[in-house]
Amino acid sequence: MKFDLTYIQLNKLQNFEYEIYDGDYDHIPSYLNIIEDAFNESAEIKFTFSSLEENWNVFLFYDFSVFTIQLLNIYQLCNGNTKEKYLLDFYAQGTERKLLLTKTDETTIKIENGSGEKWKSPIPYEYVNIAELQKDTLQFVHKIKTIIEIVYPELNTLEMIQKWYHSFEE
């Protein structure tokens, strides 16, 4: 499983506006959606994802936030007990695929098609090294922070965004 954000050159957004609605002040998905909106408005950033020997046709708009909302769960699975599982779900409105991640031992996570008949993956499963997945996850979070620092630095100062970043340091 590989995931990344790519870009050639970024510029600060000049007229970007966002709003956090009542009831969403402590709801991290709302903040990740704002990051997605900023990235999307920059029009220079691409989200890529691959697994089970296939490059997925994902988009920055929608698929990025669906993935990042679940990223902490994946990271926590790496640090959890053997035999723990997590179903990574790219919801029906987006890519409509699911991956079942199972921690098989202290060093390995098995990734398999969790979509059933809705999606036929090229291979039924793959294994990923936990240390490599943790490293990739931390690099991805760092890249989000770096991109935000360029396109709209104010977002990096929001308390909920700061808490989300710090949750990957524990």
DSSP file with accessible surface (Angstrom, degrees, kcal/mol):
  #  RESIDUE AA STRUCTURE BP1 BP2  ACC     N-H-->O    O-->H-N    N-H-->O    O-->H-N    TCO  KAPPA ALPHA  PHI   PSI    X-CA   Y-CA   Z-CA
    1    1 A M              0   0   14      0, 0.0     2,-0.4     0, 0.0    50,-0.2   0.000 360.0 360.0 360.0 125.1    0.0    0.0    0.0
    2    2 A K  E     +A   50   0A  88     48,-2.5    48,-2.8     2,-0.0     2,-0.3  -0.979 360.0 174.1-130.8 144.6    1.4    3.3   -1.1
    3    3 A F  E     +A   49   0A  17     -2,-0.4     2,-0.3    46,-0.2    46,-0.2  -0.990   8.2 158.0-149.5 146.9    0.0    6.8   -0.8
    4    4 A D  E     -A   48   0A  57     44,-2.1    44,-2.7    -2,-0.3     2,-0.4  -0.990  35.0-128.9-161.7 164.0    1.4   10.2   -1.6
    5    5 A L  E     -A   47   0A   0     -2,-0.3     2,-0.3    42,-0.2    42,-0.2  -0.993  31.6-170.5-118.8 129.5    0.7   13.9   -2.4
    6    6 A T  E     +A   46   0A  55     40,-2.6    40,-2.7    -2,-0.4     2,-0.3  -0.920  13.8 154.9-124.1 152.0    2.6   15.2   -5.4
    7    7 A Y        -     0   0   82     -2,-0.3    38,-0.1    38,-0.2     3,-0.1  -0.970  32.2-148.8-163.7 160.0    3.0   18.7   -6.8
    8    8 A I  S    S-     0   0  164     36,-0.4     2,-0.4     1,-0.4    -1,-0.1   0.826  83.1  -5.2-100.4 -55.3    5.4   20.7   -8.9
    9    9 A Q        -     0   0  127     35,-0.1    -1,-0.4     2,-0.0     2,-0.3  -0.996  64.0-158.9-144.7 138.8    5.1   24.2   -7.6
   10   10 A L        -     0   0   16     -2,-0.4     2,-0.3    -3,-0.1    -3,-0.0  -0.885   3.5-166.5-119.4 149.4    2.8   25.7   -5.0
   11   11 A N        -     0   0  106     -2,-0.3     2,-0.1    31,-0.1    33,-0.1  -0.939  34.5 -94.8-129.3 154.3    1.7   29.2   -4.3
   12   12 A K        -     0   0  110     -2,-0.3     2,-0.3     1,-0.1   139,-0.2  -0.431  43.1-115.9 -66.7 135.7    0.0   30.8   -1.3
   13   13 A L        -     0   0   19    138,-2.9    -1,-0.1     1,-0.1     3,-0.1  -0.581  25.6-164.6 -73.0 133.7   -3.8   31.0   -1.8
   14   14 A Q  S    S+     0   0  149     -2,-0.3    -1,-0.1     1,-0.1    -2,-0.0   0.856  80.0  23.4 -91.0 -38.4   -4.9   34.6   -1.9
   15   15 A N  S    S+     0   0  138      2,-0.1     2,-0.3     0, 0.0    -1,-0.1  -0.001  80.0 144.5-122.2  30.0   -8.7   34.5   -1.4
   16   16 A F        -     0   0   10     -3,-0.1     2,-0.4    22,-0.0    22,-0.0  -0.517  23.1-179.0 -74.4 132.2   -9.2   31.2    0.4
   17   17 A E        +     0   0  170     -2,-0.3     2,-0.3     2,-0.0    -2,-0.1  -0.975   5.3 176.5-129.9 147.0  -12.0   31.2    2.9
   18   18 A Y        -     0   0   60     -2,-0.4     2,-0.4     2,-0.0    16,-0.0  -0.959  12.1-154.9-144.1 161.4  -13.3   28.5    5.2
   19   19 A E        -     0   0  123     -2,-0.3     2,-0.6     2,-0.0    -2,-0.0  -0.999   7.8-151.4-140.5 137.7  -15.8   28.2    8.0
   20   20 A I        -     0   0   25     -2,-0.4     2,-0.1    14,-0.0     5,-0.1  -0.953  28.0-140.2-108.1 120.0  -16.1   25.8   10.9
   21   21 A Y    >   -     0   0  136     -2,-0.6     3,-2.6     1,-0.1     4,-0.3  -0.401  28.4 -83.5 -83.1 155.3  -19.7   25.4   11.8
   22   22 A D  T 3  S+     0   0  139      1,-0.3    -1,-0.1     2,-0.2     0, 0.0  -0.281 119.8  26.9 -52.4 136.0  -21.2   25.1   15.3
   23   23 A G  T 3  S+     0   0   60     -3,-0.1    -1,-0.3     1,-0.0     3,-0.2   0.256 108.1  77.8  91.3 -13.1  -20.9   21.6   16.5
   24   24 A D    X   +     0   0   48     -3,-2.6     3,-1.7     1,-0.1     7,-0.2   0.360  57.2 102.2-107.2   3.7  -17.8   20.9   14.4
   25   25 A Y  T 3  S+     0   0  124     -4,-0.3   135,-0.2     1,-0.3    -1,-0.1   0.778  95.1  31.0 -62.8 -26.0  -15.2   22.7   16.5
   26   26 A D  T 3  S+     0   0  125     -3,-0.2     2,-0.7   134,-0.0    -1,-0.3   0.050  95.3 105.0-117.7  27.5  -13.9   19.4   17.9
   27   27 A H    X>  -     0   0   86     -3,-1.7     3,-1.4     1,-0.2     4,-0.9  -0.867  53.3-163.2-113.5  97.9  -14.7   17.3   14.9
   28   28 A I  H 3> S+     0   0   40     -2,-0.7     4,-2.4     1,-0.3     3,-0.4   0.818  84.1  65.3 -57.4 -34.9  -11.4   16.5   13.0
   29   29 A P  H 3> S+     0   0   25      0, 0.0     4,-2.2     0, 0.0    -1,-0.3   0.885  98.4  55.9 -56.3 -33.4  -13.1   15.4    9.8
   30   30 A S  H <> S+     0   0   19     -3,-1.4     4,-1.4     1,-0.2    -2,-0.2   0.906 109.3  45.7 -63.3 -39.4  -14.4   19.0    9.3
   31   31 A Y  H  X S+     0   0   16     -4,-0.9     4,-2.1    -3,-0.4    -1,-0.2   0.884 110.7  52.0 -71.6 -38.2  -10.8   20.3    9.6
   32   32 A L  H  X S+     0   0    1     -4,-2.4     4,-2.4     1,-0.2    -2,-0.2   0.860 106.9  54.6 -67.3 -32.3   -9.5   17.6    7.2
   33   33 A N  H  X S+     0   0   62     -4,-2.2     4,-2.5    -5,-0.3    -1,-0.2   0.875 106.1  52.1 -66.0 -35.4  -12.2   18.7    4.7
   34   34 A I  H  X S+     0   0   11     -4,-1.4     4,-2.4     2,-0.2    -2,-0.2   0.922 108.6  50.0 -66.4 -42.1  -10.9   22.2    5.0
   35   35 A I  H  X S+     0   0    1     -4,-2.1     4,-2.8     1,-0.2     5,-0.2   0.938 110.3  50.9 -59.5 -45.2   -7.4   21.1    4.2
   36   36 A E  H  X S+     0   0    6     -4,-2.4     4,-3.0     1,-0.2    -2,-0.2   0.920 108.8  51.4 -58.5 -43.1   -8.8   19.2    1.2
   37   37 A D  H  X S+     0   0   68     -4,-2.5     4,-2.6     2,-0.2    -1,-0.2   0.911 110.7  48.1 -61.1 -42.6  -10.6   22.3    0.0
   38   38 A A  H  X S+     0   0    0     -4,-2.4     4,-1.6     2,-0.2    -2,-0.2   0.930 113.7  46.8 -64.0 -44.5   -7.3   24.3    0.3
   39   39 A F  H  X S+     0   0    0     -4,-2.8     4,-0.8     1,-0.2     6,-0.6   0.924 113.4  49.2 -62.5 -43.2   -5.4   21.7   -1.6
   40   40 A N  H >< S+     0   0   73     -4,-3.0     3,-0.8    -5,-0.2    -2,-0.2   0.902 108.5  52.8 -64.8 -40.1   -8.1   21.4   -4.2
   41   41 A E  H 3< S+     0   0  102     -4,-2.6    -1,-0.2     1,-0.2    -2,-0.2   0.822 100.3  61.6 -67.3 -28.0   -8.3   25.2   -4.7
   42   42 A S  H 3< S-     0   0   18     -4,-1.6    -1,-0.2    -5,-0.2    -2,-0.2   0.792  88.6-158.0 -67.6 -25.9   -4.5   25.3   -5.3
   43   43 A A  S << S+     0   0   79     -3,-0.8    -3,-0.1    -4,-0.8    -1,-0.1   0.606  70.8  87.4  60.7  14.6   -5.1   23.0   -8.4
   44   44 A E        +     0   0   97     -5,-0.5   -36,-0.4   -33,-0.1     2,-0.4   0.454  65.7  88.5-117.2  -4.2   -1.5   21.8   -8.2
   45   45 A I        -     0   0   10     -6,-0.6     2,-0.4   -38,-0.1   -38,-0.2  -0.820  52.1-167.3-108.2 135.1   -1.7   18.9   -5.8
   46   46 A K  E     -A    6   0A 142    -40,-2.7   -40,-2.6    -2,-0.4     2,-0.5  -0.957  10.9-147.3-120.0 139.5   -2.5   15.3   -6.7
   47   47 A F  E     -A    5   0A   8     -2,-0.4     2,-0.4   -42,-0.2   -42,-0.2  -0.891  19.2-171.3-101.3 130.3   -3.3   12.5   -4.3
   48   48 A T  E     +A    4   0A  62    -44,-2.7   -44,-2.1    -2,-0.5     2,-0.3  -0.947   8.2 175.4-124.2 148.3   -2.2    9.0   -5.3
   49   49 A F  E     +A    3   0A   5      7,-0.5     7,-2.5    -2,-0.4     2,-0.3  -0.985   0.6 175.6-150.1 137.0   -2.9    5.7   -3.8
   50   50 A S  E     +AB   2  55A  25    -48,-2.8   -48,-2.5    -2,-0.3     2,-0.3  -0.996   7.9 153.9-142.8 147.8   -2.0    2.1   -4.7
   51   51 A S  E >   + B   0  54A   2      3,-2.0     3,-0.9    -2,-0.3    -2,-0.0  -0.954  60.2  27.3-165.4 155.3   -2.6   -1.3   -3.2
   52   52 A L  T 3  S-     0   0    0     -2,-0.3    71,-0.6     1,-0.2     3,-0.1   0.888 130.5 -58.5  53.1  44.1   -2.9   -4.9   -4.2
   53   53 A E  T 3  S+     0   0  146      1,-0.2     2,-0.4    69,-0.1    -1,-0.2   0.769 115.2 108.9  59.8  33.5   -0.7   -4.2   -7.3
   54   54 A E  E <   -B   51   0A  56     -3,-0.9    -3,-2.0    69,-0.0     2,-0.7  -0.993  65.6-136.3-141.3 132.3   -3.0   -1.6   -8.7
   55   55 A N  E     -B   50   0A 140     -2,-0.4    -5,-0.2    -5,-0.2     2,-0.2  -0.788  35.7-136.1 -80.8 119.9   -2.8    2.2   -9.0
   56   56 A W        -     0   0   14     -7,-2.5     2,-1.8    -2,-0.7    -7,-0.5  -0.484   9.5-122.6 -82.0 149.5   -6.2    3.4   -7.9
   57   57 A N        +     0   0  121     -2,-0.2     2,-0.2    -9,-0.1    -1,-0.1  -0.561  54.9 158.1 -88.3  72.6   -8.1    6.1   -9.7
   58   58 A V        -     0   0   15     -2,-1.8     2,-0.3    -9,-0.2   -11,-0.1  -0.621  28.6-146.7 -98.9 160.9   -8.4    8.4   -6.7
   59   59 A F      > -     0   0  120     -2,-0.2     5,-0.9     2,-0.2     4,-0.4  -0.911  20.9-127.8-125.8 151.7   -9.0   12.1   -6.7
   60   60 A L  I  >>S+     0   0   15     -2,-0.3     4,-0.9     3,-0.2     5,-0.5   0.947  97.1  74.3 -61.4 -47.3   -7.8   14.9   -4.4
   61   61 A F  I  45S-     0   0  116      1,-0.2     2,-1.4     2,-0.1    -2,-0.2  -0.565 122.0 -15.2 -72.7 119.7  -11.4   16.0   -3.9
   62   62 A Y  I  >5S+     0   0   65     -2,-0.5     4,-2.3     1,-0.2     5,-0.2  -0.450 129.5  65.6  87.7 -57.8  -13.2   13.5   -1.7
   63   63 A D  I  >5S+     0   0    4     -2,-1.4     4,-2.3    -4,-0.4     5,-0.2   0.890  98.6  55.2 -63.9 -37.2  -10.8   10.6   -1.7
   64   64 A F  I  X<S+     0   0    1     -5,-0.9     4,-3.0    -4,-0.9     5,-0.2   0.950 111.8  41.7 -59.5 -51.0   -8.1   12.5    0.1
   65   65 A S  H  ><S+     0   0    4     -5,-0.5     4,-2.4     2,-0.2     5,-0.2   0.900 111.9  55.3 -67.6 -37.1  -10.3   13.4    3.0
   66   66 A V  H  X S+     0   0    3     -4,-2.3     4,-0.8     1,-0.2    -1,-0.2   0.926 114.4  41.6 -58.8 -42.4  -11.8   10.0    3.1
   67   67 A F  H >X S+     0   0    0     -4,-2.3     3,-0.9    -5,-0.2     4,-0.7   0.948 114.2  49.0 -71.1 -47.9   -8.3    8.5    3.4
   68   68 A T  H >X S+     0   0    0     -4,-3.0     3,-0.6     1,-0.3     4,-0.6   0.835 103.6  61.1 -66.9 -29.2   -6.9   11.1    5.9
   69   69 A I  H 3< S+     0   0   45     -4,-2.4    -1,-0.3     1,-0.2     4,-0.2   0.860 113.3  38.1 -61.4 -30.7   -9.9   10.7    8.2
   70   70 A Q  H <X S+     0   0    7     -3,-0.9     4,-1.6    -4,-0.8     3,-0.3   0.502  91.1  94.0 -97.7  -4.4   -8.9    7.1    8.6
   71   71 A L  H <X S+     0   0    0     -4,-0.7     4,-2.4    -3,-0.6     5,-0.2   0.876  81.9  53.3 -61.7 -40.4   -5.1    7.6    8.6
   72   72 A L  H  X S+     0   0   34     -4,-0.6     4,-2.8     1,-0.2    -1,-0.2   0.895 106.0  54.7 -63.2 -37.4   -4.8    7.7   12.4
   73   73 A N  H  > S+     0   0   64     -3,-0.3     4,-1.9    -4,-0.2    -1,-0.2   0.893 108.8  48.4 -62.1 -39.3   -6.7    4.4   12.7
   74   74 A I  H  X S+     0   0    0     -4,-1.6     4,-1.7     2,-0.2    -2,-0.2   0.930 112.0  48.9 -65.5 -44.7   -4.1    2.8   10.3
   75   75 A Y  H  X S+     0   0   21     -4,-2.4     4,-1.1     1,-0.2    -2,-0.2   0.911 111.2  49.6 -62.1 -41.5   -1.3    4.3   12.3
   76   76 A Q  H  X S+     0   0   96     -4,-2.8     4,-0.7     1,-0.2    -1,-0.2   0.851 104.5  59.0 -68.0 -32.6   -2.8    3.0   15.6
   77   77 A L  H >< S+     0   0    6     -4,-1.9     3,-1.0     1,-0.2    -1,-0.2   0.913 101.5  55.6 -60.3 -40.9   -3.2   -0.5   14.1
   78   78 A C  H 3< S+     0   0    4     -4,-1.7    -1,-0.2     1,-0.3    -2,-0.2   0.855 113.2  40.9 -58.9 -35.9    0.6   -0.5   13.5
   79   79 A N  H 3< S+     0   0   89     -4,-1.1    -1,-0.3    -3,-0.2    -2,-0.2   0.475 105.1  89.6 -91.6  -2.9    1.1    0.2   17.2
   80   80 A G  S << S-     0   0   15     -3,-1.0     2,-0.1    -4,-0.7    -3,-0.1   0.007  85.3 -66.3 -86.4-168.1   -1.7   -2.2   18.4
   81   81 A N    >   -     0   0  118      1,-0.1     3,-1.6     2,-0.0    22,-0.2  -0.400  57.3 -89.8 -79.6 155.5   -1.9   -5.8   19.3
   82   82 A T  T 3  S+     0   0   50      1,-0.2    22,-0.2    -2,-0.1    -1,-0.1  -0.315 112.2  28.8 -62.0 144.6   -1.3   -8.7   16.9
   83   83 A K  T 3  S+     0   0  146     20,-3.7    -1,-0.2     1,-0.3    21,-0.1   0.383  85.8 136.9  80.7  -0.6   -4.5   -9.9   15.2
   84   84 A E    <   -     0   0   78     -3,-1.6    19,-2.6    19,-0.2    -1,-0.3  -0.452  37.8-157.0 -70.0 153.6   -6.2   -6.5   15.4
   85   85 A K  E     -C  102   0B 133     17,-0.2     2,-0.3    -2,-0.1    17,-0.2  -0.917  16.8-170.3-132.4 156.3   -7.9   -5.4   12.2
   86   86 A Y  E     -C  101   0B  50     15,-2.4    15,-3.2    -2,-0.3     2,-0.8  -0.972  16.4-144.0-146.2 134.4   -9.0   -2.3   10.5
   87   87 A L  E     -C  100   0B  73     -2,-0.3     2,-0.7    13,-0.2    13,-0.2  -0.867  13.3-154.1-100.5 106.5  -11.3   -1.9    7.4
   88   88 A L  E     -C   99   0B   0     11,-3.0    11,-2.6    -2,-0.8     2,-0.6  -0.735  17.9-164.0 -80.1 117.0  -10.1    1.0    5.3
   89   89 A D  E     -C   98   0B  40     -2,-0.7     2,-1.1     9,-0.2     9,-0.2  -0.909  23.7-166.6-117.0 112.1  -13.2    2.2    3.5
   90   90 A F  E     -C   97   0B   0      7,-3.2     7,-1.3    -2,-0.6     6,-0.6  -0.833  45.7-124.5 -89.6  93.6  -13.1    4.4    0.4
   91   91 A Y    > > -     0   0   79     -2,-1.1     3,-1.9     5,-0.2     5,-1.5   0.280  14.7 -98.7 -45.4 166.4  -16.9    5.1    0.7
   92   92 A A  T 3 5S+     0   0   65      1,-0.3    -1,-0.1     3,-0.1    -2,-0.0   0.771 119.5  60.9 -60.3 -29.8  -19.5    4.5   -2.0
   93   93 A Q  T 3 5S+     0   0  148    -31,-0.0    -1,-0.3     2,-0.0    -2,-0.1   0.676 117.3  26.8 -74.1 -13.5  -19.5    8.2   -3.1
   94   94 A G  T < 5S-     0   0   28     -3,-1.9    -4,-0.1   -32,-0.1   -32,-0.0   0.205 132.9 -23.6-114.4-123.2  -15.9    7.9   -4.0
   95   95 A T  T   5S-     0   0   29      2,-0.1    -3,-0.1   -36,-0.1    -4,-0.1   0.757  71.9-144.3 -70.7 -25.5  -13.7    5.0   -5.1
   96   96 A E      < +     0   0   89     -5,-1.5     2,-0.3    -6,-0.6    -5,-0.2   0.947  52.3 124.5  57.9  54.9  -16.0    2.5   -3.5
   97   97 A R  E     -C   90   0B  44     -7,-1.3    -7,-3.2    -6,-0.1     2,-0.4  -0.977  43.0-155.3-137.3 154.0  -13.3    0.0   -2.4
   98   98 A K  E     -C   89   0B  72     -2,-0.3    16,-2.7    -9,-0.2    17,-0.6  -0.984   1.0-162.1-131.2 142.6  -12.4   -1.5    1.0
   99   99 A L  E     -CD  88 113B   0    -11,-2.6   -11,-3.0    -2,-0.4     2,-0.6  -0.992  12.0-146.3-121.9 130.4   -9.1   -2.9    2.2
  100  100 A L  E     -CD  87 112B  41     12,-2.9    12,-2.2    -2,-0.4     2,-0.5  -0.863  15.0-164.2 -96.0 118.3   -9.0   -5.1    5.3
  101  101 A L  E     -CD  86 111B   0    -15,-3.2   -15,-2.4    -2,-0.6     2,-0.4  -0.917   8.3-177.8-105.0 125.0   -5.7   -4.6    7.2
  102  102 A T  E     -CD  85 110B  15      8,-2.5     8,-3.1    -2,-0.5     2,-0.9  -0.988  26.4-135.2-126.4 125.7   -4.8   -7.3    9.7
  103  103 A K  E     + D   0 109B   4    -19,-2.6   -20,-3.7    -2,-0.4     6,-0.2  -0.697  25.9 179.0 -78.7 109.0   -1.8   -7.1   12.0
  104  104 A T        -     0   0   36      4,-1.7     2,-0.3    -2,-0.9    -1,-0.2   0.789  62.4 -21.5 -85.6 -30.8   -0.4  -10.7   11.6
  105  105 A D  S    S-     0   0   67      3,-1.3     3,-0.5   -24,-0.1    -1,-0.2  -0.881  87.2 -68.4-158.8-168.5    2.6  -10.2   13.9
  106  106 A E  S    S+     0   0  130     -2,-0.3     3,-0.1     1,-0.2    -3,-0.0   0.636 129.6  31.1 -70.6 -12.2    4.8   -7.5   15.4
  107  107 A T  S    S+     0   0   78      1,-0.1    23,-2.4    23,-0.1     2,-0.4   0.503 110.8  63.6-121.4  -5.3    6.4   -6.7   12.0
  108  108 A T  E     - E   0 129B  28     -3,-0.5    -4,-1.7    21,-0.2    -3,-1.3  -0.964  46.0-168.4-136.2 140.5    3.7   -7.3    9.4
  109  109 A I  E     -DE 103 128B   0     19,-2.6    19,-2.6    -2,-0.4     2,-0.5  -0.989  20.0-143.8-120.1 131.3    0.2   -6.2    8.3
  110  110 A K  E     -DE 102 127B  47     -8,-3.1    -8,-2.5    -2,-0.4     2,-0.5  -0.823  13.4-161.3 -92.4 129.6   -1.7   -8.2    5.7
  111  111 A I  E     +DE 101 126B   0     15,-3.5    15,-2.4    -2,-0.5     2,-0.3  -0.956  17.9 167.9-113.1 126.0   -3.8   -6.1    3.3
  112  112 A E  E     -DE 100 125B  54    -12,-2.2   -12,-2.9    -2,-0.5     2,-0.3  -0.941  44.9 -84.6-137.0 160.3   -6.6   -7.9    1.5
  113  113 A N  E     +D   99   0B  37     11,-1.5   -14,-0.2    -2,-0.3     3,-0.2  -0.467  39.5 176.9 -62.8 119.5   -9.6   -7.0   -0.7
  114  114 A G        +     0   0   28    -16,-2.7   -15,-0.2    -2,-0.3    -1,-0.2   0.244  60.7  85.8-107.6  10.5  -12.4   -6.2    1.7
  115  115 A S  S >  S-     0   0   15    -17,-0.6     3,-1.5     1,-0.3     2,-0.2   0.512  74.6-156.2 -89.2  -8.6  -14.9   -5.2   -1.0
  116  116 A G  G >   -     0   0   48      1,-0.2     3,-0.7    -3,-0.2    -1,-0.3  -0.436  68.2 -14.6  67.5-133.6  -16.2   -8.7   -1.7
  117  117 A E  G 3  S+     0   0  152      1,-0.2    -1,-0.2    -2,-0.2     3,-0.1   0.590 120.9  81.9 -81.0 -10.8  -17.6   -8.9   -5.2
  118  118 A K  G <  S+     0   0  158     -3,-1.5     2,-0.4     1,-0.2    -1,-0.2   0.767 103.4  23.5 -68.0 -26.6  -17.9   -5.2   -5.8
  119  119 A W    <   -     0   0   18     -3,-0.7     2,-0.8   -21,-0.1    -1,-0.2  -0.978  67.6-150.7-144.1 127.6  -14.2   -4.9   -6.8
  120  120 A K        -     0   0  139     -2,-0.4    -3,-0.1    -3,-0.1    -2,-0.0  -0.879  20.6-153.3 -98.5 109.2  -11.9   -7.6   -8.2
  121  121 A S        -     0   0   23     -2,-0.8   -69,-0.1     1,-0.1   -68,-0.1  -0.520  23.0-119.7 -81.2 150.7   -8.3   -6.8   -7.1
  122  122 A P  S    S+     0   0   72      0, 0.0   -69,-0.1     0, 0.0    -1,-0.1   0.834 102.2  20.8 -58.7 -33.9   -5.4   -8.0   -9.2
  123  123 A I  S    S-     0   0   36    -71,-0.6   -10,-0.2     1,-0.1     3,-0.1  -0.965  78.2-129.3-131.2 152.9   -4.1  -10.0   -6.3
  124  124 A P  S    S-     0   0   88      0, 0.0   -11,-1.5     0, 0.0     2,-0.3   0.815  82.5  -8.2 -74.9 -28.0   -6.1  -11.2   -3.2
  125  125 A Y  E     -E  112   0B 107    -13,-0.2     2,-0.3     2,-0.0   -13,-0.2  -0.985  53.2-163.9-160.4 163.8   -3.7   -9.9   -0.6
  126  126 A E  E     -E  111   0B  36    -15,-2.4   -15,-3.5    -2,-0.3     2,-0.4  -0.959  20.2-127.0-146.3 161.1   -0.3   -8.3    0.1
  127  127 A Y  E     -E  110   0B 130     -2,-0.3     2,-0.4   -17,-0.2   -17,-0.2  -0.895  18.9-166.2-112.3 143.8    1.9   -7.9    3.1
  128  128 A V  E     -E  109   0B  11    -19,-2.6   -19,-2.6    -2,-0.4     2,-0.4  -0.985  26.1-116.3-128.7 140.6    3.4   -4.6    4.3
  129  129 A N  E  >  -E  108   0B  75     -2,-0.4     4,-2.4   -21,-0.2   -21,-0.2  -0.607  20.9-139.5 -73.3 130.4    6.2   -4.1    6.8
  130  130 A I  H  > S+     0   0    6    -23,-2.4     4,-2.9    -2,-0.4     5,-0.2   0.906 101.2  52.4 -61.3 -43.8    4.8   -2.2    9.8
  131  131 A A  H  > S+     0   0   59    -24,-0.3     4,-2.3     1,-0.2    -1,-0.2   0.909 111.2  48.1 -61.2 -38.3    7.9    0.0   10.2
  132  132 A E  H  > S+     0   0   78      2,-0.2     4,-2.8     1,-0.2    -1,-0.2   0.913 111.7  49.1 -68.2 -42.1    7.6    1.0    6.5
  133  133 A L  H  X S+     0   0    0     -4,-2.4     4,-2.5     2,-0.2    -2,-0.2   0.911 111.6  49.6 -64.6 -40.4    3.9    1.8    6.8
  134  134 A Q  H  X S+     0   0   43     -4,-2.9     4,-2.6     2,-0.2    -2,-0.2   0.930 112.0  48.1 -62.6 -44.8    4.5    3.9    9.9
  135  135 A K  H  X S+     0   0  112     -4,-2.3     4,-2.5    -5,-0.2    -2,-0.2   0.934 112.3  48.8 -60.9 -46.1    7.3    5.7    8.2
  136  136 A D  H  X S+     0   0   21     -4,-2.8     4,-2.2     1,-0.2    -1,-0.2   0.897 111.5  50.4 -60.8 -40.4    5.1    6.3    5.1
  137  137 A T  H  X S+     0   0    0     -4,-2.5     4,-2.5     2,-0.2    -2,-0.2   0.940 111.4  46.8 -64.5 -46.9    2.3    7.6    7.3
  138  138 A L  H  X S+     0   0   70     -4,-2.6     4,-2.5     1,-0.2    -2,-0.2   0.895 112.4  50.5 -64.5 -38.4    4.5   10.0    9.2
  139  139 A Q  H  X S+     0   0  109     -4,-2.5     4,-2.4    -5,-0.2    -1,-0.2   0.894 109.9  51.0 -65.1 -39.2    6.0   11.3    5.9
  140  140 A F  H  X S+     0   0    4     -4,-2.2     4,-2.3     2,-0.2    -2,-0.2   0.933 111.3  46.8 -63.9 -45.9    2.5   11.8    4.5
  141  141 A V  H  X S+     0   0   10     -4,-2.5     4,-2.3     1,-0.2    -2,-0.2   0.920 112.7  50.4 -63.1 -41.9    1.3   13.8    7.6
  142  142 A H  H  X S+     0   0  120     -4,-2.5     4,-2.7     1,-0.2    -1,-0.2   0.899 108.9  51.9 -62.7 -39.0    4.5   15.8    7.4
  143  143 A K  H  X S+     0   0   58     -4,-2.4     4,-2.8     2,-0.2     5,-0.2   0.905 107.6  52.1 -66.1 -39.3    3.9   16.5    3.7
  144  144 A I  H  X S+     0   0    1     -4,-2.3     4,-2.6     2,-0.2     5,-0.2   0.956 111.7  47.0 -57.8 -48.9    0.4   17.7    4.5
  145  145 A K  H  X S+     0   0   70     -4,-2.3     4,-2.1     1,-0.2    -2,-0.2   0.910 113.0  49.0 -61.0 -42.7    1.8   20.1    7.1
  146  146 A T  H  X S+     0   0   51     -4,-2.7     4,-1.1     2,-0.2    -1,-0.2   0.917 111.7  48.2 -64.6 -44.2    4.5   21.3    4.7
  147  147 A I  H >X S+     0   0    0     -4,-2.8     4,-3.0     1,-0.2     3,-0.7   0.929 111.0  50.5 -63.8 -43.7    2.0   21.9    1.9
  148  148 A I  H 3X S+     0   0    0     -4,-2.6     4,-2.5     1,-0.2    -1,-0.2   0.902 103.6  60.0 -60.9 -38.7   -0.4   23.8    4.2
  149  149 A E  H 3< S+     0   0  106     -4,-2.1    -1,-0.2    -5,-0.2    -2,-0.2   0.833 114.0  37.6 -59.8 -27.9    2.5   25.9    5.4
  150  150 A I  H << S+     0   0   65     -4,-1.1    -2,-0.2    -3,-0.7    -1,-0.2   0.925 124.2  35.2 -87.1 -50.4    2.9   27.0    1.7
  151  151 A V  H  < S-     0   0    0     -4,-3.0  -138,-2.9     1,-0.2    -3,-0.2   0.837 141.1  -8.4 -82.1 -33.0   -0.7   27.3    0.5
  152  152 A Y    ><  -     0   0   37     -4,-2.5     3,-1.9    -5,-0.3     4,-0.4  -0.396  61.5-177.0-163.4  77.6   -2.5   28.6    3.6
  153  153 A P  G >  S+     0   0   33      0, 0.0     3,-1.2     0, 0.0     4,-0.5   0.740  75.0  75.8 -56.9 -25.9   -0.3   28.6    6.8
  154  154 A E  G >  S+     0   0   91      1,-0.3     3,-1.5     2,-0.2     4,-0.5   0.853  86.8  63.0 -55.6 -33.9   -3.2   29.8    9.1
  155  155 A L  G X  S+     0   0    2     -3,-1.9     3,-1.3     1,-0.3    -1,-0.3   0.866  94.6  60.2 -61.6 -34.7   -4.6   26.2    8.9
  156  156 A N  G <  S+     0   0    5     -3,-1.2    -1,-0.3    -4,-0.4    -2,-0.2   0.661  99.7  57.7 -68.2 -13.7   -1.5   24.8   10.7
  157  157 A T  G <  S+     0   0  103     -3,-1.5    -1,-0.2    -4,-0.5    -2,-0.2   0.578  78.3 112.0 -92.0  -9.8   -2.2   27.1   13.7
  158  158 A L  S <> S-     0   0   33     -3,-1.3     4,-2.6    -4,-0.5     3,-0.2  -0.427  71.4-131.0 -67.3 136.4   -5.7   25.7   14.3
  159  159 A E  H  > S+     0   0  133      1,-0.2     4,-2.6     2,-0.2     5,-0.2   0.884 104.6  50.0 -57.5 -43.7   -5.9   23.7   17.6
  160  160 A M  H  > S+     0   0   29      2,-0.2     4,-2.1     1,-0.2    -1,-0.2   0.879 111.1  49.3 -66.9 -36.1   -7.6   20.7   16.1
  161  161 A I  H  > S+     0   0    1     -3,-0.2     4,-2.7    -6,-0.2    -2,-0.2   0.928 111.1  50.3 -66.5 -42.6   -5.1   20.4   13.2
  162  162 A Q  H  X S+     0   0   56     -4,-2.6     4,-2.6     1,-0.2    -2,-0.2   0.923 110.4  49.6 -60.8 -43.1   -2.3   20.7   15.8
  163  163 A K  H  X S+     0   0  115     -4,-2.6     4,-1.7     2,-0.2    -1,-0.2   0.899 109.9  51.5 -62.5 -40.1   -3.8   17.9   17.8
  164  164 A W  H  X S+     0   0   12     -4,-2.1     4,-0.5     2,-0.2     3,-0.2   0.946 110.8  47.6 -63.1 -46.5   -4.2   15.7   14.7
  165  165 A Y  H >< S+     0   0    6     -4,-2.7     3,-1.4     1,-0.2    -2,-0.2   0.940 112.6  49.4 -57.3 -47.4   -0.5   16.3   13.8
  166  166 A H  H >< S+     0   0   82     -4,-2.6     3,-1.9     1,-0.3     4,-0.5   0.777  95.5  71.3 -66.9 -25.6    0.6   15.5   17.4
  167  167 A S  H 3< S+     0   0   21     -4,-1.7     3,-0.4     1,-0.3    -1,-0.3   0.739  94.5  56.5 -65.0 -17.6   -1.5   12.3   17.5
  168  168 A F  T << S+     0   0    3     -3,-1.4    -1,-0.3    -4,-0.5    -2,-0.2   0.501  98.7  61.4 -89.9  -2.3    1.0   10.8   15.1
  169  169 A E    <         0   0  131     -3,-1.9    -1,-0.2    -4,-0.2    -2,-0.2   0.536 360.0 360.0 -97.0 -10.2    3.9   11.4   17.5
  170  170 A E              0   0  174     -4,-0.5    -3,-0.0    -3,-0.4     0, 0.0  -0.352 360.0 360.0 -77.1 360.0    2.6    9.3   20.4
